[in-house]
Amino acid sequence: MRKNAHTRGICERRGRWGWAFVLPSLVFFGLFSIYPVLNALYLSFFQKHLLSTAPPKFIGLGNYVYLFHSPAFWNSLRATAIFTGGAFSLLVGLSLILAVFITSRRKFQRFLQLAFFSPAVVSTVVAAAIWLLIFDPRGIANQLVNTIAGTPGVDHNWLAAPAMLQLSTILVYVWKYVGYFTIIFITGIGSIPRSLFEAARVDGASVWQTFWKITFPLLKPTTLLVSVMAMIQCLRTFSTQYFFSQAGSPRAPIDVITLNVYYTAIRNFQIGRASALSLILFAIMLLLSWLQFRLARSEEVSYL
């Protein structure tokens, strides 16, 4: 009896210490994550001018009705879908290919990991500034395409033509983040027991068969993680589009939802409408993440 009471007392003390260590993180998360979402939800039902001292006017679903009848909103939705679809597919596909390539090398693995990961530590604004120089009419992008296509002196309007501008923002994002997701895939491949690959090699399996029968199926949890993270990262894009539009590129082709939120709140001072836009983007993130978990059915993978 005394022993049970002593054990219970130790567990209670450990529990109190656990809460003491976790509480600061919970407070921080509540103040900077949960409260802004709840506040945005509240403001989305009001008409509120950002610089006005007048109290907000309750309009119910008026902001949402306005948005769904606004051509600018549907253009932002289309621009977000184009950017997310292109950047997401390239990020997941290229990072998986690069991870398999790097892990198959016997030499220079660390160097290749560092080389591909290094753009991830560069700020998005710096990355956009670098690529603005590359996409300049006299930049490397035009020179490379003209050399390959045999069209010297042609300006491909990387920063002006709508389709090329959308492609430009996608390329910037892929260059910046592909190394980050490659490292995650490399970690996933490293967790697969080497004995499985050795057994496949003994049985005469080709490299292609080994990938499709062993590597890819056992990377299912890692692929799901990368897919969800890449999807959310693409939907949250802002800096590249903002920097390009400030540099003189047309805004409409790259007016993603986050950029529309910025212009609605900061330039037009319609904080209620911007909050509604943010909530719609949040709902899209939740829906797409749920769909990926639903489709992947991410049960534990067994190596046995």
C-alpha positions, 0 to 999 in steps of 0.5 A, spaced: 500 500 500 505 504 501 509 502 495 503 504 491 502 511 494 509 512 493 509 510 486 503 514 485 506 520 488 512 520 483 508 519 477 504 526 480 511 529 481 513 527 474 506 529 471 507 536 474 514 537 471 511 535 464 506 540 464 511 545 467 515 544 461 510 544 456 506 550 458 510 555 455 509 552 448 502 551 449 501 558 451 506 561 445 502 556 440 495 559 443 497 566 443 500 566 436 496 560 432 490 559 435 488 566 437 489 569 430 485 564 427 479 565 432 480 573 431 480 572 424 474 568 424 470 573 428 473 579 424 470 575 417 463 577 420 464 584 420 466 590 416 472 593 419 476 599 416 483 597 418 485 605 420 478 607 422 476 608 429 469 606 428 467 600 431 466 594 426 459 593 423 456 586 423 454 584 416 454 576 417 456 572 411 457 579 407 464 578 406 464 571 404 458 573 399 462 579 396 468 574 395 464 569 391 461 574 387 468 577 386 472 576 379 479 578 383 477 572 388 476 567 383 483 569 379 486 568 386 484 561 386 486 560 379 493 563 380 493 559 387 491 552 384 496 553 378 502 555 382 500 550 387 499 544 382 506 546 378 510 547 384 507 541 388 508 536 383 515 538 381 517 538 389 515 531 391 517 528 384 524 531 384 526 531 391 524 523 391 528 522 384 534 526 387 534 522 394 534 516 390 540 518 386 544 521 392 543 515 396 545 510 390 552 514 390 558 511 394 562 518 394 560 525 395 553 524 398 554 529 404 557 534 399 550 533 394 546 533 400 549 540 402 549 543 395 541 541 394 539 543 401 543 550 401 538 554 397 533 552 403 537 557 408 536 563 403 531 567 405 525 567 400 526 575 398 534 574 397 532 568 392 527 572 388 532 577 387 537 572 385 532 569 380 530 576 378 537 577 375 537 570 372 530 572 368 532 579 366 532 579 358 540 579 358 540 574 364 542 567 364 535 564 363 534 567 356 541 565 354 540 558 356 534 557 352 536 561 346 542 557 346 538 550 346 533 553 341 537 556 337 534 563 337 539 568 339 537 575 341 530 572 343 526 575 349 522 570 352 518 575 357 520 571 363 517 576 368 512 579 363 508 574 359 503 571 364 504 563 363 512 565 363 511 569 369 507 563 373 513 558 371 518 563 373 515 563 380 514 556 380 522 555 378 524 559 384 520 556 389 522 549 387 529 551 387 529 554 394 525 548 397 527 541 393 533 540 397 529 541 404 524 535 402 530 531 399 533 531 405 527 528 408 526 523 403 534 521 404 532 520 412 526 515 410 530 511 405 536 511 410 530 508 415 529 502 410 533 496 413 539 494 408 538 487 408 532 488 404 536 491 398 541 486 399 536 480 398 533 483 392 540 484 389 541 476 391 535 475 387 537 478 381 532 484 382 534 490 377 535 497 380 528 499 377 524 493 380 528 494 387 525 501 387 518 500 385 517 493 389 521 495 396 523 503 396 517 506 394 512 502 398 516 503 404 517 510 403 509 511 404 509 515 410 515 519 408 511 521 402 505 522 405 509 527 410 513 530 404 506 531 400 502 534 406 508 539 408 509 541 400 502 542 399 501 547 405 508 550 403 505 552 396 499 554 399 502 559 403 507 562 398 507 570 398 514 573 398 516 571 391 509 573 388 510 580 392 517 581 390 516 580 383 509 584 382 513 590 386 519 589 381 514 591 375 511 584 373 503 584 372 500 582 378 494 578 375 497 572 373 501 571 380 495 574 385 495 568 389 490 568 395 496 570 400 498 576 396 490 578 395 490 578 403 495 583 403 493 587 398 486 587 401 488 588 408 494 593 407 492 597 401 485 597 401 484 597 409 478 592 408 481 587 414 474 583 415 474 581 408 482 579 408 480 575 414 475 572 410 480 570 405 484 567 410 479 563 413 478 560 406 485 559 405 485 555 411 479 551 410 483 549 403 489 547 407 485 543 411 481 540 406 487 538 402 491 535 408 485 531 410 484 528 402 491 526 402 491 522 409 485 519 406 487 517 400 494 515 403 491 511 408 498 512 412 498 506 416 504 503 419 509 500 414 512 493 416 519 491 414 518 484 416 
